[in-house]
Every structure is written in C-alpha cells, then in structure tokens.
Amino acid sequence: MTELNHIPVMLEESLSGLNVKRGGVYFDGTLGGGGHSYEILKRSAPTGKLIATDLDGYAIERAKEKLKEFNGRFFLFRDNFKNFGAIAEELGIDGFDGILLDLGVSSFQLDDRSRGFSYLAQDEKLDMRMDVTKSLTAEKIVNEYTEEGLCEILKEYGEEKFYGNIAKNILLERAKKRIETVGELNAIIERSIPAKFKKDGHPSKRTFQALRIEVNGELSGLYETVVNLSRALKKGGRIAIITFHSLEDRIVKRAFKELETDCICDKSLPFCVCGKKKEINIISKHPVTAGEEELKANKRAKSAKLRIAERV
C-alpha cells in the first residue's frame, strides 16, 4: 500500500477542545489518515473506546495499520458519519464523551492524483469520489448535467462568480468530445475567467470544490447531523468540528446557535410556552484557527476553522 503524506489539521487545538479523558467513549466521523483518532485513543488510555467512520475504503485500511497498537479499543466502519445513530445502536452505545468531525477532503486523497480531487493533476480522470463504490463522478456531472444544473452547483457550492461562463464553455466543449481529465477541465475554466480575477489562487479552486461537494453529497443533511450528533453527547461531553470553507462553517455555526438558544417565547409573556431548552454551551465563541507554526508546516490549514461546544 503506497504511503501518502497526512498531516492532521489543528491536532492539539481539536484534542484539547474535546477535553479527552481516560476511559471515555469517542466518535471520529471523518477518520481520514487516522491522526486525530490515534491521539484520541492515546489520551483516553487505557480503557477509552473509539468509533470511527469514513467513506473511503483506503482510509479504513490505512487506519487499521496506524491504530493497531490500540486493538480492541476501536471500531472502524466504512460508512457516512451521518449514519452514526445506527452504528451507535449496533454497538450498544447510548452516548459519547466526545465527537470529532474534520470535514472536507483528506490530505492523502488530494495527494493521490489518481483520485481526481486535485486541480493540480492534469492527465488524471475526473473522479472525486470518497466512496469509489458510488456511481456519480465529477466526470459524469461535467458531461451529463444540464447547463442550468452546472450553474446551480458552481454558484451554490463553489461560490464561483463566473459560473455562467464556465457552464457555457463546458457545454461547448463536451459537444465536441467528452471531457474526461483534470487538465481538460482546467483549460475550460482558465478561459472562462477574466485575467484580472485570476490573482486569488488557482482559477479552478472553486469549481473543483463545487464538484467534490456534489459528488459526495457533503452538505446534504449536515445541519441535521450536527444537531443530532450534539444531542448524542453525554452531559459535559464535547463536539469539535473543523471546516474548510464558508458553506460548512455557516451550517455548523447555525446549528450550534440553535442548540445554545434557550426559550424563544415573546419576552412579554409571563412564562415560557415554547418549551425550548438550551442544549449546549458554545466553547469557542469565535472559530479557532491554525497557529503560525502549523501554517508554515501545512498550508492546507490556512482555511480551517474549528468550533467547539459542550453538552449541558
């Protein structure tokens, strides 16, 4: 198995935020390279338990090797973290001491150019599936979505200003031949964006983000899942969520705010009739970001934001 580089983002900040304790039961919904899971198991020794999920079969196999010194204390599932409820029920777990989500694409997925996640690849196929057993790929979206459908995901998921130009040029090119590689899509995007707007990073960044989110359904049900995960915490348990773009961060922020809000009745009423009770305390009133030393070592941490909350 080829070893690819993996640097867990904001490792110390997220683990400190979780306040990991000995003998605790923890859930890592985005196993990835296993860096966060390793530290959770290490700090919860000798009897702490970890349940972890990932859509990527390669991630699961890597993690089994990385975590083998903790055999008997972890349970790995090739599944979406949004299905945590069924997994917890299967294992007889009625609450977690800590929950971690490190959203987005893993370092090793980006580094493995054959997966088609990175716009820095050229001759690789457009894929972007975290779960390679699924049928929807970036190549299918680019070649089979309507112009309206392409515009919608580029605008909503990529926040791309020139979504109309890109979608139009995609349709023109695929009328000649099917668009199959990263390089072919990069070329289309390159000529769809005016030169003066290409100074802020790679011109394909937003389009590739949009395609990846659509392929993997990353935002679908995320709000509801954050709410339900928070409610799965034991009293005093903590949830830590790392996001990498504003769409995810806004969803997490909104979910936390809803859970922290107490009675929402009209203040003129003499007593509460809504029945709403505060469920969490937000520990990080402002998102935590990576420090200077980490940013020097790992440029991917630049866009990361960490939010932490505690069950009341």
C-alpha positions in Angstrom: 0.0 0.0 0.0 1.6 3.3 -1.1 2.1 5.6 1.9 0.9 9.1 1.2 1.5 12.2 3.4 -1.1 13.1 6.0 -0.9 15.9 8.5 -3.9 16.2 10.8 -5.1 19.8 10.9 -5.2 21.6 14.3 -4.4 18.4 16.1 -3.7 19.9 19.5 -6.4 22.5 19.3 -9.1 19.9 18.5 -7.9 17.4 21.1 -7.7 20.0 23.8 -11.2 21.2 22.8 -12.5 17.7 23.1 -11.1 17.5 26.6 -10.3 13.8 26.1 -10.4 11.8 29.3 -9.3 8.3 30.3 -12.0 5.6 29.7 -14.1 7.9 27.5 -16.2 6.9 24.5 -15.4 8.9 21.4 -16.6 9.2 17.8 -14.4 10.3 14.9 -16.8 10.7 12.0 -14.1 11.6 9.5 -11.3 9.1 10.1 -9.1 10.1 7.1 -5.4 9.5 7.8 -6.2 8.5 11.4 -4.1 11.2 13.0 -6.9 12.6 15.3 -8.1 9.1 16.1 -4.7 8.0 17.2 -4.4 10.8 19.6 -7.9 10.2 21.0 -7.0 6.6 21.7 -3.7 7.5 23.2 -5.2 10.1 25.5 -8.2 8.0 26.5 -6.0 5.0 27.5 -6.1 2.5 28.9 -9.8 1.8 28.5 -11.1 4.5 26.2 -13.1 3.4 23.2 -13.2 5.0 19.7 -15.8 4.5 17.0 -14.8 6.0 13.6 -16.3 6.2 10.1 -15.0 7.0 6.7 -16.4 6.6 3.2 -13.0 5.8 1.8 -12.0 2.1 2.0 -8.4 3.1 1.6 -8.7 5.3 4.7 -10.1 2.4 6.7 -7.2 0.1 5.7 -4.6 2.7 6.5 -6.2 3.4 9.9 -6.3 -0.3 10.9 -2.5 -0.3 10.5 -1.9 3.0 12.1 -4.1 2.2 15.2 -3.1 -1.5 15.6 -1.4 -0.8 18.9 -4.8 0.0 20.3 -6.5 -3.2 19.0 -9.7 -4.0 20.9 -10.4 -0.3 21.7 -11.5 0.9 18.3 -14.3 0.0 15.8 -14.0 1.3 12.2 -16.9 1.5 9.8 -16.9 2.2 6.1 -19.9 4.4 6.3 -21.1 8.1 6.3 -20.8 9.8 9.7 -24.4 10.9 9.1 -25.4 7.3 9.9 -23.8 7.4 13.4 -27.1 6.6 15.1 -27.4 3.2 13.6 -23.8 2.4 14.3 -24.1 3.5 18.0 -27.2 1.4 18.4 -25.4 -1.6 16.8 -22.6 -1.3 19.4 -25.0 -0.6 22.3 -23.6 2.9 22.9 -26.1 5.4 24.5 -23.9 8.5 24.5 -20.4 9.8 23.6 -17.9 11.7 25.7 -16.6 13.4 22.6 -17.3 13.8 18.9 -14.9 15.0 16.2 -15.6 15.9 12.6 -12.8 17.0 10.3 -14.8 17.9 7.2 -13.7 18.1 3.6 -11.2 16.1 1.6 -8.2 14.3 3.3 -4.6 15.2 2.6 -3.9 11.7 1.2 -6.9 12.0 -1.2 -5.5 15.3 -2.6 -2.0 13.9 -2.8 -3.1 10.8 -4.7 -3.6 12.5 -8.1 -5.3 9.4 -9.5 -8.4 10.2 -7.4 -9.0 13.4 -9.4 -9.6 15.6 -6.4 -6.8 18.0 -7.1 -6.8 20.6 -9.8 -3.0 20.3 -9.9 -3.3 17.0 -11.6 -3.5 17.1 -15.4 -3.9 13.8 -17.2 -5.9 12.1 -14.4 -9.5 11.2 -14.8 -12.2 13.4 -13.2 -13.5 11.3 -10.3 -13.6 12.9 -6.8 -15.5 10.0 -5.1 -14.6 9.5 -1.5 -16.5 6.2 -1.8 -15.4 4.6 -5.0 -18.3 2.2 -5.0 -20.7 5.0 -5.8 -21.6 5.7 -9.4 -21.6 9.5 -9.5 -18.3 11.1 -10.5 -17.1 14.5 -11.4 -16.8 13.4 -15.0 -20.4 12.4 -15.1 -21.5 15.8 -13.7 -19.4 17.7 -16.1 -20.6 15.7 -19.1 -24.2 15.0 -18.2 -25.7 17.8 -16.1 -27.7 20.4 -17.8 -26.3 23.9 -18.2 -28.8 25.0 -15.5 -27.6 22.2 -13.2 -24.0 23.1 -13.6 -24.7 26.8 -12.9 -26.6 25.9 -9.8 -23.8 23.8 -8.2 -21.0 26.1 -9.3 -22.8 29.1 -7.8 -24.1 27.4 -4.6 -21.3 25.1 -3.7 -18.3 26.9 -5.3 -19.5 30.5 -4.8 -18.0 31.0 -8.3 -18.7 34.4 -9.8 -18.2 33.2 -13.3 -20.4 30.1 -13.1 -22.3 31.1 -16.2 -19.2 31.4 -18.4 -17.8 28.1 -17.1 -21.0 26.2 -17.6 -21.5 27.6 -21.1 -17.9 26.7 -22.1 -18.3 23.2 -20.6 -21.3 22.6 -22.9 -19.5 23.9 -25.9 -16.5 21.6 -25.3 -18.5 18.5 -24.5 -20.4 18.9 -27.7 -17.1 18.2 -29.5 -15.9 15.3 -27.2 -16.5 14.1 -23.7 -14.5 16.0 -21.0 -12.5 13.3 -19.1 -9.4 14.7 -17.5 -8.5 17.3 -14.9 -6.4 19.1 -17.5 -9.2 19.4 -19.9 -11.5 20.9 -17.3 -8.7 23.3 -16.1 -8.3 24.6 -19.6 -12.0 25.4 -19.9 -12.1 27.2 -16.6 -8.9 29.1 -17.4 -10.5 30.7 -20.5 -13.8 31.3 -18.7 -12.4 33.6 -16.1 -11.1 37.1 -17.0 -7.4 37.6 -16.3 -7.8 40.2 -13.6 -9.7 37.8 -11.5 -7.1 35.0 -11.6 -4.9 36.5 -8.9 -6.7 35.0 -5.9 -5.4 31.4 -6.0 -5.9 28.8 -8.8 -8.8 29.6 -11.1 -10.1 26.0 -10.8 -10.3 26.0 -7.0 -14.0 27.0 -6.6 -15.2 24.7 -9.4 -13.4 21.7 -8.0 -14.8 22.4 -4.6 -18.3 22.5 -6.1 -17.9 19.3 -8.0 -16.5 17.5 -5.0 -19.3 18.6 -2.7 -21.9 17.5 -5.3 -20.2 14.1 -5.9 -20.1 13.3 -2.3 -23.3 15.0 -1.0 -21.2 16.7 1.6 -23.7 19.4 2.6 -26.8 17.3 2.3 -28.2 16.7 5.8 -25.2 18.3 7.5 -27.2 20.7 9.7 -29.5 18.0 11.0 -26.5 15.7 11.6 -24.6 18.3 13.6 -27.7 18.8 15.7 -28.2 15.1 16.3 -24.6 14.4 17.0 -24.6 17.2 19.6 -27.6 15.6 21.2 -25.8 12.2 21.3 -23.2 13.6 23.7 -23.3 12.8 27.4 -23.6 15.7 29.8 -20.3 17.5 29.7 -19.3 15.8 26.5 -17.8 17.9 23.7 -18.1 18.1 20.0 -15.3 19.7 17.8 -15.9 20.4 14.1 -13.2 21.5 11.7 -14.5 23.1 8.5 -12.6 24.2 5.4 -14.9 26.6 3.6 -17.6 29.1 4.5 -20.5 26.9 3.4 -19.7 24.2 6.0 -18.8 26.7 8.7 -22.1 28.6 8.3 -24.0 25.4 8.7 -22.1 24.4 11.9 -22.4 27.9 13.3 -26.2 28.0 12.7 -26.7 24.5 14.3 -24.7 25.4 17.4 -26.5 28.7 17.8 -29.9 26.9 17.6 -28.8 24.4 20.2 -27.5 27.0 22.6 -30.6 29.2 22.4 -32.9 28.9 25.4 -36.6 29.9 25.5 -37.7 31.7 22.3 -41.0 32.9 23.6 -42.1 36.5 23.2 -40.5 38.3 26.2 -43.8 39.9 27.1 -45.3 36.5 28.1 -45.2 35.9 31.9 -43.8 32.3 31.4 -42.4 30.0 28.8 -44.8 28.2 26.5 -42.3 27.1 23.8 -40.6 24.5 25.9 -37.2 25.1 24.2 -34.3 24.4 26.4 -30.6 25.2 26.0 -28.7 22.0 25.0 -25.1 23.1 24.6 -22.7 25.8 25.6 -20.5 27.1 22.7 -16.9 26.9 24.0 -15.4 28.7 21.0 -17.4 32.0 20.6 -15.2 32.6 17.6 -13.7 29.9 15.4 -10.3 28.7 16.3 -7.7 28.9 13.5 -4.3 27.4 13.0 -1.2 29.0 14.5 1.7 30.4 12.7 3.9 27.3 13.1 1.3 25.0 11.7 0.6 27.2 8.8 4.3 27.1 7.9 4.3 23.3 8.0 0.9 22.7 6.4 -0.6 25.3 4.0 -3.9 23.4 3.9 -4.6 24.5 7.4 -5.0 28.1 6.2 -8.7 27.9 5.6 -9.5 25.6 8.6 -11.9 26.8 11.3 -12.6 24.9 14.5 -15.8 25.2 16.5 -16.3 23.5 19.9 -19.4 23.0 22.0 -20.2 21.2 25.3 -23.4 19.4 26.2 -25.3 20.8 29.2 
